[in-house]
């Protein structure tokens, strides 16, 4: 918006004289003036800082800060039409972001971890019972080869990822096991194909956990040649799929809409800013991080789309 200058350092007349000269430089740029600069030594530019995000926590910080910065940016305009001093020709109240600020990345991760632990614990129990014919007798003989081994209480993402990857490997070996009269025919049709889980990638853990549930249930329902003793209707996984925390994508989704409506508008800008957010609407943590990376770059570039001359504002 302007360089903040202490009132004691400059008179109103001096400010007006400076701004009159500054006003001649903006016609070729979207904005008459760029980012707000603080009255500090040295001045601090009011743009997104901290670097492009690579984690959920960093992405949340960028998107929350972008929400505040963008909404402030929309209200930086000339009080008198045609002054060509401050950023915009008019106030852009139409594109204010109304979605609530996001919770912390740690809060979202804790919510997902709790859901993962619940589902994976049930999958562990039902898998173990199924292969050992506990509660039902789908197999002619129990599978004593693909046993999970000593279990432990899951409390961390590392525990969840390790358990998921172990269950995936054991399950895929179990469903094709025909020796020892476990299965009458291979059940490879129900093999788990999702990538192994990583403790630092909640998308991967969610995908594998949900597929593990689906495949366990699909295999348990197999009859005829596969399960000579009939379907296993006892050891089915009934817990809910792991979903993303409520509202985690709301701010990012609205931000795409609002930024892309504001950037090219000549109602508020001298000329259109052809820059647009091209990231997809977020639906996973990975796509949310990708969006935050683009917002970090593009919003800063948009605000700086102005002449190097700065307007002056007394504070």
C-alpha positions as CSV (number, residue, x, y, z in Angstrom):
1,X,0.0,0.0,0.0
2,X,2.7,2.5,1.0
3,X,5.8,3.3,2.9
4,X,4.8,4.1,6.5
5,X,6.5,7.3,7.7
6,X,6.3,8.7,11.2
7,X,4.1,11.8,11.3
8,X,6.8,13.7,13.0
9,X,9.2,13.1,10.1
10,X,7.0,14.5,7.3
11,X,4.3,17.1,6.9
12,X,1.0,16.5,5.2
13,X,2.0,18.8,2.4
14,X,5.3,16.9,1.8
15,X,3.4,13.6,1.8
16,X,0.9,15.0,-0.8
17,X,3.7,16.3,-3.0
18,X,5.5,13.0,-2.9
19,X,2.3,11.0,-3.7
20,X,1.4,13.3,-6.6
21,X,4.8,12.4,-8.2
22,X,4.3,8.8,-7.3
23,X,0.9,8.7,-9.0
24,X,2.4,9.2,-12.4
25,X,4.1,5.8,-12.5
26,X,1.3,3.2,-12.0
27,X,-0.7,3.1,-15.2
28,X,1.4,0.2,-16.8
29,X,1.0,-2.0,-13.7
30,X,-2.0,-3.7,-12.1
31,X,-1.4,-1.7,-9.0
32,X,-0.6,2.0,-8.4
33,X,1.4,0.9,-5.3
34,X,2.8,-2.4,-4.0
35,X,3.1,-3.9,-0.6
36,X,2.8,-2.0,2.7
37,X,6.2,-1.3,4.2
38,X,6.5,-0.8,7.9
39,X,7.9,2.2,9.7
40,X,10.9,0.2,11.0
41,X,14.7,0.4,10.5
42,X,15.1,-1.1,8.1
43,X,11.5,-1.2,6.8
44,X,9.8,-4.6,6.6
45,X,7.7,-5.5,3.5
46,X,4.2,-6.9,4.3
47,X,4.3,-10.1,2.1
48,X,4.3,-13.8,2.9
49,X,7.6,-15.0,4.5
50,X,9.1,-18.1,5.8
51,X,9.7,-19.9,2.5
52,X,7.6,-22.2,0.3
53,X,5.9,-24.8,2.5
54,X,6.7,-28.5,2.3
55,X,4.8,-29.8,5.3
56,X,1.2,-29.7,6.4
57,X,2.0,-27.4,9.4
58,X,3.9,-25.0,7.1
59,X,1.1,-25.0,4.5
60,X,-1.4,-24.1,7.2
61,X,0.7,-21.2,8.3
62,X,1.0,-19.9,4.7
63,X,-2.7,-20.2,4.0
64,X,-3.7,-18.5,7.2
65,X,-1.2,-15.7,6.7
66,X,-2.3,-15.4,3.0
67,X,-5.9,-15.1,4.1
68,X,-5.1,-12.1,6.4
69,X,-2.7,-10.5,3.9
70,X,-5.1,-10.9,0.9
71,X,-8.1,-9.5,2.7
72,X,-6.0,-6.5,3.8
73,X,-4.8,-6.1,0.2
74,X,-8.3,-5.9,-1.1
75,X,-9.0,-2.8,1.0
76,X,-5.9,-0.8,-0.2
77,X,-7.4,1.7,-2.7
78,X,-7.7,5.4,-3.5
79,X,-10.2,7.3,-1.5
80,X,-10.7,9.6,-4.4
81,X,-11.1,8.0,-7.8
82,X,-8.3,8.8,-10.2
83,X,-5.7,9.7,-7.6
84,X,-3.6,6.7,-8.7
85,X,-1.7,6.7,-5.4
86,X,-2.6,3.5,-3.5
87,X,-2.9,0.0,-4.8
88,X,-6.4,-0.3,-6.3
89,X,-8.8,1.9,-8.1
90,X,-11.6,0.8,-5.8
91,X,-12.3,-1.3,-2.8
92,X,-12.7,-5.0,-3.6
93,X,-15.2,-6.1,-1.0
94,X,-16.6,-8.8,-3.3
95,X,-13.6,-11.1,-3.0
96,X,-13.0,-11.1,0.7
97,X,-12.2,-14.6,2.0
98,X,-14.8,-15.7,4.5
99,X,-13.6,-19.2,5.3
100,X,-12.4,-19.6,8.8
101,X,-8.7,-19.7,9.5
102,X,-7.3,-23.3,9.6
103,X,-6.5,-25.2,12.8
104,X,-2.8,-26.1,13.3
105,X,-1.2,-28.8,11.2
106,X,-0.6,-30.7,14.5
107,X,-4.3,-30.7,15.3
108,X,-5.2,-32.1,11.9
109,X,-2.5,-34.8,12.2
110,X,-3.7,-35.8,15.6
111,X,-7.3,-36.2,14.4
112,X,-6.2,-38.4,11.5
113,X,-3.8,-40.4,13.7
114,X,-6.6,-41.2,16.2
115,X,-8.8,-42.4,13.3
116,X,-6.0,-44.5,11.8
117,X,-5.2,-46.2,15.1
118,X,-8.8,-47.2,15.6
119,X,-9.3,-48.6,12.1
120,X,-5.9,-50.4,11.9
121,X,-6.4,-51.9,15.4
122,X,-9.6,-53.4,14.2
123,X,-8.0,-54.6,11.0
124,X,-5.3,-56.3,13.0
125,X,-7.8,-58.2,15.2
126,X,-10.0,-59.2,12.3
127,X,-7.1,-60.3,10.1
128,X,-5.7,-62.4,12.9
129,X,-9.0,-64.0,13.7
130,X,-9.7,-64.7,10.0
131,X,-6.5,-66.6,9.3
132,X,-6.8,-68.6,12.4
133,X,-10.5,-69.6,11.9
134,X,-11.5,-67.8,15.1
135,X,-15.2,-67.3,15.3
136,X,-15.7,-68.8,11.8
137,X,-14.2,-71.6,9.8
138,X,-13.7,-70.4,6.3
139,X,-10.4,-72.3,5.9
140,X,-10.0,-76.1,5.9
141,X,-6.9,-75.4,8.0
142,X,-5.7,-72.3,9.8
143,X,-3.0,-70.2,8.2
144,X,-0.1,-70.5,10.6
145,X,2.4,-69.0,8.1
146,X,1.2,-65.4,7.7
147,X,0.8,-64.5,11.4
148,X,1.5,-61.0,12.5
149,X,3.5,-62.1,15.5
150,X,3.8,-60.1,18.7
151,X,1.4,-57.2,18.7
152,X,1.8,-53.8,20.4
153,X,-0.3,-50.9,21.2
154,X,-0.1,-48.3,18.5
155,X,0.4,-44.7,19.7
156,X,2.4,-43.0,17.0
157,X,2.4,-42.5,13.2
158,X,5.5,-44.8,13.0
159,X,3.6,-47.6,14.7
160,X,0.6,-47.1,12.3
161,X,2.8,-47.1,9.2
162,X,4.7,-50.2,10.3
163,X,1.6,-52.1,11.2
164,X,-0.1,-51.2,7.9
165,X,2.9,-52.3,5.8
166,X,3.2,-55.6,7.7
167,X,-0.6,-56.3,7.3
168,X,-0.4,-55.5,3.6
169,X,2.5,-58.0,3.1
170,X,1.0,-60.7,5.2
171,X,-2.5,-60.3,3.8
172,X,-1.3,-60.5,0.2
173,X,0.6,-63.7,1.0
174,X,-2.4,-65.2,2.8
175,X,-4.9,-64.8,0.1
176,X,-2.8,-66.8,-2.4
177,X,-1.9,-69.5,0.1
178,X,-3.3,-72.8,-1.1
179,X,-0.8,-75.2,0.5
180,X,-1.8,-76.8,3.7
181,X,-5.5,-76.7,2.6
182,X,-5.8,-73.1,3.7
183,X,-7.6,-72.0,0.5
184,X,-9.0,-74.2,-2.3
185,X,-7.9,-71.6,-4.9
186,X,-5.9,-68.4,-5.0
187,X,-7.7,-65.2,-4.0
188,X,-5.3,-62.9,-5.7
189,X,-8.2,-60.8,-7.1
190,X,-8.3,-59.1,-3.6
191,X,-4.7,-58.2,-3.4
192,X,-3.8,-54.8,-1.9
193,X,-2.3,-52.5,-4.5
194,X,-1.9,-49.3,-2.5
195,X,1.6,-48.1,-1.9
196,X,3.3,-48.8,1.4
197,X,2.5,-46.2,4.1
198,X,5.0,-43.6,5.3
199,X,4.7,-42.2,8.8
200,X,5.4,-38.7,7.5
201,X,2.7,-39.0,4.8
202,X,-0.8,-39.1,6.2
203,X,-2.3,-39.5,2.6
204,X,-0.4,-42.8,2.2
205,X,-1.5,-44.1,5.6
206,X,-5.1,-43.1,4.9
207,X,-5.1,-44.7,1.5
208,X,-3.6,-48.0,2.6
209,X,-5.8,-48.3,5.8
210,X,-9.0,-47.8,3.8
211,X,-7.9,-50.2,1.1
212,X,-6.8,-52.8,3.7
213,X,-10.3,-52.6,5.3
214,X,-12.0,-53.0,1.9
215,X,-9.8,-55.9,0.8
216,X,-10.1,-57.8,4.1
217,X,-13.8,-57.6,3.8
218,X,-13.8,-58.6,0.2
219,X,-11.6,-61.6,0.9
220,X,-13.7,-62.7,3.9
221,X,-16.7,-62.8,1.7
222,X,-15.1,-65.1,-0.9
223,X,-16.7,-68.6,-1.0
224,X,-16.7,-71.6,-3.4
225,X,-13.2,-72.7,-4.2
226,X,-11.4,-70.1,-2.1
227,X,-13.1,-70.6,1.2
228,X,-14.4,-74.1,1.3
229,X,-15.9,-73.5,4.7
230,X,-18.0,-70.6,3.5
231,X,-17.7,-66.9,3.9
232,X,-16.3,-65.4,7.1
233,X,-19.2,-63.1,8.2
234,X,-17.8,-62.8,11.7
235,X,-14.4,-61.2,11.2
236,X,-15.4,-58.3,9.0
237,X,-14.1,-54.8,9.6
238,X,-17.0,-52.5,10.6
239,X,-15.1,-49.4,11.6
240,X,-15.4,-46.2,9.5
241,X,-13.0,-45.4,6.8
242,X,-10.4,-42.8,7.7
243,X,-11.5,-39.4,6.4
244,X,-9.8,-36.0,6.3
245,X,-10.6,-33.7,9.2
246,X,-13.7,-31.6,8.8
247,X,-13.0,-28.2,7.1
248,X,-9.3,-28.9,6.3
249,X,-9.8,-27.9,2.6
250,X,-12.3,-25.1,3.0
251,X,-9.8,-22.2,3.2
252,X,-7.7,-23.4,0.3
253,X,-10.7,-24.1,-1.9
254,X,-12.1,-20.6,-1.4
255,X,-8.7,-19.0,-1.8
256,X,-8.5,-20.3,-5.4
257,X,-11.9,-18.8,-6.2
258,X,-11.2,-15.4,-4.6
259,X,-7.6,-14.9,-5.9
260,X,-8.6,-15.9,-9.4
261,X,-11.5,-13.5,-9.4
262,X,-9.4,-10.6,-8.1
263,X,-6.1,-11.0,-10.0
264,X,-7.5,-10.3,-13.5
265,X,-10.1,-7.8,-12.6
266,X,-9.8,-4.3,-14.2
267,X,-12.5,-3.0,-11.9
268,X,-9.8,-2.8,-9.3
269,X,-6.6,-2.9,-11.3
270,X,-5.1,-0.5,-13.9
271,X,-4.4,-3.6,-16.1
272,X,-5.2,-7.2,-15.6
273,X,-2.8,-9.4,-13.7
274,X,-2.6,-12.5,-16.0
275,X,-1.3,-14.6,-13.2
276,X,-3.8,-17.2,-11.9
277,X,-3.7,-20.0,-9.4
278,X,-3.6,-23.2,-11.4
279,X,-3.3,-25.7,-8.5
280,X,-6.3,-28.1,-8.3
281,X,-8.9,-27.8,-5.6
282,X,-7.3,-29.6,-2.6
283,X,-8.6,-33.0,-1.7
284,X,-5.5,-34.5,-0.1
285,X,-2.8,-33.2,2.2
286,X,-0.4,-33.3,-0.8
287,X,-2.6,-31.2,-3.0
288,X,-3.2,-28.8,-0.1
289,X,0.6,-28.3,0.2
290,X,0.9,-27.8,-3.5
291,X,-1.7,-25.1,-3.4
292,X,0.0,-23.4,-0.5
293,X,3.2,-23.4,-2.4
294,X,1.6,-21.6,-5.3
295,X,-0.3,-19.1,-3.1
296,X,3.1,-18.3,-1.5
297,X,4.6,-17.5,-4.8
298,X,1.6,-16.0,-6.7
299,X,0.1,-13.8,-4.0
300,X,3.5,-12.2,-3.3
301,X,4.0,-11.6,-7.0
302,X,0.6,-10.1,-7.4
303,X,1.0,-7.6,-4.5
304,X,4.4,-6.6,-5.9
305,X,2.9,-6.0,-9.4
306,X,3.4,-2.2,-9.1
307,X,6.0,0.5,-9.9
308,X,9.1,0.6,-7.7
309,X,8.1,4.0,-6.5
310,X,6.3,3.8,-3.2
311,X,3.4,6.0,-2.0
312,X,3.9,7.6,1.4
313,X,1.5,7.1,4.4
314,X,1.9,9.0,7.6
315,X,1.5,6.9,10.8
